[in-house]
Amino acid sequence: MSSTFRGRAAFGAALAALVFAAGCGSDNNNKSATSADTGAKTATQTAASGGDAAAEVAAYSKTAGVKFPQPTEAFDPGTGKVAVISCGNAGINCLQGAKDVQIAAKAMGWTPSQIFDGEFNPAKQAGFVQQAVQQKYDGIVMVSMDAQSIKAAVDAAAAAKIPIACVMCVNPAFKGKVVDVSSGGIAEGKAIGAWIAANAKDGKAKIVSYDDKSFPIVAERRKNMTQELTKLCPGCQVENADFPTSDLAKAGAPTFTGMLASHPTGQLDFVAAPYDPAAIPFAKAAAQQGRSDFKMTGYDASPDYVKLMEKGTGGAAATTAAPFPYASWGAMDQVARIKAGKQAWVSDKLPVALVTKDNASDVAGGFFAPADFDYKAMFSKLWGQG
């Protein structure tokens, strides 16, 4: 979900207010999505038939027994210092992700920097990367940042042979320079697509789906959601819409309420928000207008949005939680592994959890961290610390 990062200063302020837990622009093209009626199928039948929405929803809703991509080769990480750069400390995912990188670095014997606050500002973020180059850091971990928006700084770090990893990012154009440790927007998009298909009445639905071009992962989520609907819901139609980040600093969710005005009651079944900090004002605005004719989805399991889901406010019904803690430890492993001359492992397709009011209590603070997977012990053992 590459980006211009416009409006990020406003986004940072809005994230602080909203407690942020974690495309195709506004062309309004209608797309048919394909699928099969899932009403009569069982999970067993799904395995034989290639999948149905209800079974996929059950699979994505699991918060235990989930397999994570992980390294298998033990290595000596040695010692070093790592620059830890947050996309913006006003976002709880950005800040907590950076804190987890610091914890992982200390666990392996490295020295982390203070958390450099990127303030959702590419110029600030680039400055911290350049600082890491000038001060000869041994590695850089960025949290939820778009490398394209700070390309010159990233290129300089790569030229200085400083390993770079990025927590919950989508930077495919920087292969060989930046290692993403992320869901890549894939699993959460598919999870939301399956959920919508499973809840579409009679296999038909009209969906308005938002992109925010400031965040490349948002476009990936929407793409994968639409692909899942294409497979599972032939009667579903997806209308693409664009959400400007700057709207988060405005009262009344103007872009969303404008969409509601053009989609009166009876013409809308689902709204797929670009992320929970947008879904929160969307749901509140819908409730204020007395709209109860559609259901809403988000991403990132922001605690405030989960509370709205539990009440059903404004149609709030589903979201996803990403494995930020695991991604932070994985990013630190990747940096040290590359510094030691080892091969990086594939880490850009991490699993997520589909969150509804039925399993919301299993997702603490908006993060997906299965209780049955001790990733800290796993990494510590590979680093010779366990």
Wavefront OBJ file of the C-alpha trace (Angstrom):
o trace
v 0.000 0.000 0.000
v 5.471 4.131 -4.148
v 4.083 7.086 -2.335
v 4.314 10.837 -2.027
v 3.711 10.834 1.733
v 1.658 13.946 1.388
v -0.116 15.031 4.504
v 1.991 13.006 6.898
v 2.376 15.798 9.406
v -1.417 15.946 9.663
v -1.530 12.169 9.823
v 0.855 12.137 12.780
v -1.363 14.492 14.742
v -4.449 12.471 13.867
v -2.785 9.229 14.876
v -2.027 10.630 18.304
v -5.685 11.521 18.739
v -6.942 8.194 17.388
v -4.378 6.005 19.159
v -3.180 4.329 15.966
v -2.480 0.696 16.845
v -0.440 -0.158 14.412
v -4.442 1.481 -5.738
v -6.381 3.112 -8.207
v -7.097 6.472 -6.756
v -10.602 7.866 -7.005
v -11.399 6.490 -10.423
v -14.583 4.889 -9.019
v -14.252 1.972 -11.416
v -16.687 -0.837 -10.670
v -15.134 -4.280 -10.699
v -16.982 -7.561 -10.599
v -15.569 -9.985 -8.095
v -15.988 -13.730 -8.621
v -16.830 -16.446 -6.070
v -18.980 -19.414 -5.138
v -21.968 -19.477 -2.805
v -20.508 -20.678 0.473
v -23.663 -21.257 2.465
v -23.856 -25.040 2.271
v -20.170 -25.959 2.243
v -18.174 -27.234 5.175
v -14.507 -26.785 6.022
v -13.884 -30.393 4.938
v -15.506 -29.778 1.583
v -13.404 -26.658 1.249
v -10.159 -28.627 1.298
v -11.396 -30.716 -1.598
v -12.988 -27.928 -3.619
v -10.190 -25.363 -3.385
v -11.647 -23.149 -0.689
v -14.743 -21.237 0.361
v -15.271 -18.010 2.240
v -16.502 -19.467 5.534
v -13.569 -21.855 5.797
v -11.085 -19.135 4.921
v -12.585 -16.848 7.553
v -12.137 -19.607 10.130
v -8.519 -20.093 9.082
v -7.676 -16.377 9.167
v -9.398 -16.003 12.541
v -7.006 -18.447 14.218
v -4.838 -16.894 16.904
v -2.960 -20.092 17.783
v -1.282 -22.836 15.770
v -0.280 -20.359 13.074
v 2.952 -21.033 11.167
v 5.371 -18.129 10.795
v 8.150 -17.883 8.172
v 11.378 -17.980 10.155
v 15.133 -18.462 9.799
v 16.666 -21.845 10.594
v 20.417 -21.203 10.434
v 22.110 -20.261 13.698
v 24.826 -17.621 13.473
v 27.000 -15.403 15.621
v 25.525 -11.878 15.423
v 28.632 -10.392 17.015
v 28.246 -6.843 18.252
v 27.308 -3.610 16.545
v 25.117 -0.562 16.788
v 21.800 -0.221 15.016
v 19.877 2.951 14.152
v 16.192 2.540 15.049
v 13.940 4.880 13.045
v 10.206 5.089 13.730
v 7.817 6.312 11.030
v 6.339 8.553 13.724
v 6.115 8.099 17.475
v 2.560 9.462 17.467
v 1.524 6.096 16.004
v 1.477 3.364 18.624
v 2.536 0.684 16.135
v 5.472 2.792 14.960
v 6.614 3.538 18.503
v 6.062 0.057 19.922
v 7.644 -1.542 16.886
v 10.745 0.593 17.419
v 10.831 -0.303 21.126
v 10.689 -3.991 20.213
v 13.636 -3.521 17.841
v 15.604 -2.033 20.724
v 14.741 -5.000 22.949
v 15.757 -7.473 20.235
v 19.037 -5.646 19.606
v 19.969 -5.803 23.282
v 19.007 -9.492 23.422
v 21.501 -10.307 20.649
v 24.269 -8.159 22.127
v 23.960 -5.133 19.854
v 23.565 -1.517 20.959
v 20.421 0.222 19.701
v 20.175 3.956 19.182
v 17.513 6.060 20.800
v 14.278 5.875 18.847
v 14.571 8.433 16.067
v 11.097 9.925 15.557
v 10.403 10.294 11.843
v 7.252 12.309 12.615
v 5.596 10.956 9.447
v 7.865 13.348 7.564
v 10.073 11.979 4.755
v 12.623 14.778 5.218
v 13.041 13.876 8.886
v 13.192 10.167 8.137
v 15.803 10.699 5.413
v 17.841 12.839 7.793
v 18.027 10.024 10.335
v 19.129 7.535 7.668
v 21.832 9.969 6.538
v 22.874 10.434 10.163
v 23.266 6.672 10.512
v 25.528 6.646 7.464
v 27.642 9.545 8.731
v 27.974 8.011 12.198
v 28.877 4.633 10.710
v 26.115 2.544 12.237
v 26.341 -1.203 11.554
v 22.680 -1.531 10.662
v 19.427 0.380 10.219
v 15.921 -0.757 11.110
v 13.052 1.396 9.855
v 9.525 0.915 11.181
v 6.625 1.316 8.723
v 8.412 3.570 6.245
v 8.319 3.968 2.469
v 11.863 3.706 1.082
v 10.842 5.388 -2.176
v 10.064 8.630 -0.360
v 13.622 8.714 1.067
v 15.348 7.044 -1.880
v 18.560 9.132 -1.886
v 19.201 8.421 1.782
v 18.492 4.695 1.405
v 20.752 4.514 -1.639
v 23.528 6.209 0.356
v 23.170 3.694 3.183
v 23.197 0.790 0.733
v 26.303 2.216 -0.969
v 27.960 2.306 2.460
v 27.042 -1.392 2.786
v 24.844 -0.828 5.846
v 22.169 -3.548 6.102
v 18.640 -2.124 6.229
v 15.473 -3.895 7.352
v 11.967 -2.442 7.479
v 9.195 -3.514 9.871
v 5.742 -3.893 8.247
v 6.736 -2.235 4.973
v 6.287 -2.824 1.243
v 9.426 -1.814 -0.654
v 9.708 -4.189 -3.650
v 11.722 -1.675 -5.710
v 14.508 -1.845 -3.123
v 15.271 -5.541 -3.295
v 18.886 -6.069 -2.290
v 18.899 -2.795 -0.367
v 15.987 -3.076 2.063
v 14.681 -6.310 3.587
v 10.989 -6.054 4.431
v 9.796 -8.026 7.449
v 6.098 -7.705 6.841
v 2.795 -9.246 5.877
v 3.246 -7.318 2.633
v -0.456 -6.463 2.743
v -1.219 -9.924 1.367
v -2.721 -11.927 4.219
v -4.800 -9.098 5.666
v -6.229 -8.210 2.271
v -7.223 -11.821 1.657
v -8.681 -12.123 5.159
v -10.920 -9.081 4.707
v -11.943 -10.263 1.243
v -12.931 -13.660 2.612
v -14.863 -12.062 5.468
v -16.832 -9.822 3.114
v -17.583 -12.775 0.823
v -18.773 -14.859 3.770
v -21.092 -12.054 4.886
v -22.409 -11.033 1.471
v -26.141 -11.689 1.311
v -27.035 -14.205 -1.386
v -23.520 -13.921 -2.787
v -24.005 -10.306 -3.832
v -22.673 -7.050 -2.423
v -21.663 -3.497 -3.316
v -18.359 -2.534 -1.684
v -16.585 0.826 -1.589
v -12.877 0.206 -0.980
v -10.389 2.937 -0.083
v -6.722 3.406 -0.925
v -4.360 5.913 0.709
v -1.468 6.588 -1.633
v 0.730 7.726 1.254
v 1.148 4.098 2.320
v 2.118 1.473 -0.295
v 0.814 -1.359 1.899
v -2.740 0.006 1.626
v -2.806 -0.591 -2.133
v -1.486 -4.121 -1.601
v -4.227 -4.810 0.904
v -6.917 -3.609 -1.465
v -5.461 -5.547 -4.382
v -5.433 -8.784 -2.392
v -8.889 -8.143 -0.956
v -10.269 -7.660 -4.472
v -8.515 -10.784 -5.749
v -10.050 -12.793 -2.914
v -13.490 -11.452 -3.730
v -12.909 -12.314 -7.374
v -12.392 -15.901 -6.270
v -15.117 -16.132 -3.651
v -17.925 -13.737 -4.541
v -18.936 -13.446 -8.215
v -21.845 -11.192 -7.320
v -19.707 -8.708 -5.401
v -18.809 -5.389 -6.990
v -15.866 -3.313 -5.730
v -15.880 0.436 -6.279
v -12.405 1.912 -5.784
v -12.103 5.227 -3.990
v -9.211 7.382 -2.804
v -8.714 8.585 0.768
v -6.409 11.559 1.381
v -4.308 11.197 4.544
v -4.969 14.836 5.376
v -8.629 13.963 6.042
v -7.580 12.405 9.345
v -6.938 15.896 10.720
v -10.364 17.156 9.618
v -13.585 16.956 11.568
v -16.488 14.939 10.286
v -14.706 12.545 7.883
v -15.501 14.734 4.816
v -14.394 12.319 2.079
v -16.378 9.487 3.649
v -19.516 11.517 4.307
v -19.383 12.757 0.727
v -19.364 9.126 -0.385
v -22.367 8.370 1.842
v -24.271 11.232 0.236
v -23.767 9.671 -3.191
v -24.631 6.194 -1.903
v -27.966 6.509 -0.076
v -29.448 3.743 2.041
v -29.884 0.563 0.036
v -27.004 1.219 -2.373
v -24.113 0.097 -0.180
v -23.321 -3.146 1.651
v -19.699 -2.829 2.818
v -17.081 -0.125 3.272
v -13.447 -1.253 3.317
v -11.515 1.513 5.085
v -7.785 1.884 4.320
v -6.859 1.361 7.993
v -8.457 1.656 11.413
v -7.521 5.298 12.106
v -9.754 6.130 9.136
v -12.367 3.506 10.008
v -12.861 5.100 13.452
v -14.141 8.481 12.182
v -15.966 6.677 9.357
v -17.930 4.566 11.848
v -18.700 7.528 14.092
v -19.915 9.593 11.140
v -22.108 6.736 9.928
v -23.617 6.366 13.406
v -24.327 10.108 13.597
v -26.175 9.886 10.280
v -28.139 6.870 11.469
v -26.692 4.681 8.726
v -26.948 1.013 9.638
v -27.287 -0.417 6.146
v -23.658 -1.492 5.651
v -20.786 -3.159 7.473
v -17.303 -1.688 7.787
v -13.842 -3.233 7.798
v -10.444 -1.825 8.703
v -6.848 -2.897 9.228
v -4.420 -2.742 12.189
v -6.720 -3.653 15.095
v -6.542 -0.218 16.692
v -7.991 -0.632 20.212
v -10.490 2.203 19.700
v -11.811 0.616 16.518
v -12.090 -2.785 18.195
v -14.269 -1.139 20.842
v -16.523 0.222 18.097
v -16.675 -3.277 16.589
v -17.760 -4.759 19.900
v -20.651 -2.266 20.003
v -21.383 -2.446 16.283
v -21.126 1.353 16.046
v -21.578 2.648 12.497
v -21.377 -0.872 11.103
v -17.835 -1.486 12.445
v -17.440 -5.243 12.137
v -13.965 -6.542 11.220
v -10.284 -5.668 11.066
v -6.924 -7.453 11.068
v -4.012 -7.555 13.510
v -0.409 -7.720 12.255
v 2.534 -9.468 13.990
v 4.465 -6.276 14.754
v 6.445 -7.778 17.696
v 7.662 -10.712 15.599
v 8.435 -8.405 12.670
v 10.594 -6.186 14.899
v 12.657 -9.119 16.160
v 12.844 -10.513 12.636
v 14.109 -7.190 11.297
v 16.895 -7.130 13.861
v 17.795 -10.713 12.926
v 17.940 -9.800 9.236
v 20.247 -6.823 9.818
v 22.697 -8.787 11.969
v 22.498 -11.841 9.702
v 23.411 -9.805 6.621
v 26.169 -7.999 8.535
v 27.606 -11.420 9.423
v 27.686 -12.380 5.744
v 24.713 -14.744 5.944
v 21.788 -15.049 3.558
v 18.598 -13.177 4.417
v 15.463 -15.280 4.830
v 12.095 -14.694 3.177
v 10.175 -12.448 5.556
v 7.702 -10.452 3.462
v 4.644 -12.691 3.793
v 3.987 -12.889 7.533
v 0.580 -14.126 8.716
v -2.055 -11.903 10.320
v -5.204 -12.485 12.358
v -8.695 -11.573 11.198
v -10.355 -9.831 14.141
v -14.086 -9.685 14.844
v -15.898 -9.233 18.133
v -15.765 -13.025 18.539
v -11.969 -13.178 18.956
v -11.056 -9.577 19.813
v -9.976 -10.599 23.317
v -7.178 -12.731 21.798
v -5.490 -9.690 20.250
v -3.904 -7.603 22.986
v -3.182 -3.967 22.213
v -3.811 -4.445 18.507
v -0.903 -6.834 17.935
v -0.928 -10.425 16.667
v 1.464 -12.345 18.932
v 0.298 -15.967 19.349
v 0.725 -17.221 22.903
v 1.857 -20.633 21.620
v 4.835 -19.285 19.628
v 7.830 -18.163 21.674
v 9.586 -16.250 18.925
v 11.943 -14.571 21.387
v 13.287 -17.945 22.501
v 13.542 -19.051 18.875
v 15.606 -16.041 17.846
v 17.713 -16.108 21.016
v 18.651 -19.729 20.331
v 19.680 -18.911 16.756
v 21.829 -16.069 18.111
v 23.556 -18.366 20.610
v 21.878 -16.601 23.506
v 19.363 -19.262 24.431
l 2 3 4 5 6 7 8 9 10 11 12 13 14 15 16 17 18 19 20 21 22
l 23 24 25 26 27 28 29 30 31 32 33 34 35 36 37 38 39 40 41 42 43 44 45 46 47 48 49 50 51 52 53 54 55 56 57 58 59 60 61 62 63 64 65 66 67 68 69 70 71 72 73 74 75 76 77 78 79 80 81 82 83 84 85 86 87 88 89 90 91 92 93 94 95 96 97 98 99 100 101 102 103 104 105 106 107 108 109 110 111 112 113 114 115 116 117 118 119 120 121 122 123 124 125 126 127 128 129 130 131 132 133 134 135 136 137 138 139 140 141 142 143 144 145 146 147 148 149 150 151 152 153 154 155 156 157 158 159 160 161 162 163 164 165 166 167 168 169 170 171 172 173 174 175 176 177 178 179 180 181 182 183 184 185 186 187 188 189 190 191 192 193 194 195 196 197 198 199 200 201 202 203 204 205 206 207 208 209 210 211 212 213 214 215 216 217 218 219 220 221 222 223 224 225 226 227 228 229 230 231 232 233 234 235 236 237 238 239 240 241 242 243 244 245 246 247 248 249 250 251 252 253 254 255 256 257 258 259 260 261 262 263 264 265 266 267 268 269 270 271 272 273 274 275 276 277 278 279 280 281 282 283 284 285 286 287 288 289 290 291 292 293 294 295 296 297 298 299 300 301 302 303 304 305 306 307 308 309 310 311 312 313 314 315 316 317 318 319 320 321 322 323 324 325 326 327 328 329 330 331 332 333 334 335 336 337 338 339 340 341 342 343 344 345 346 347 348 349 350 351 352 353 354 355 356 357 358 359 360 361 362 363 364 365 366 367 368 369 370 371 372 373 374 375 376 377 378 379 380 381 382 383 384 385 386
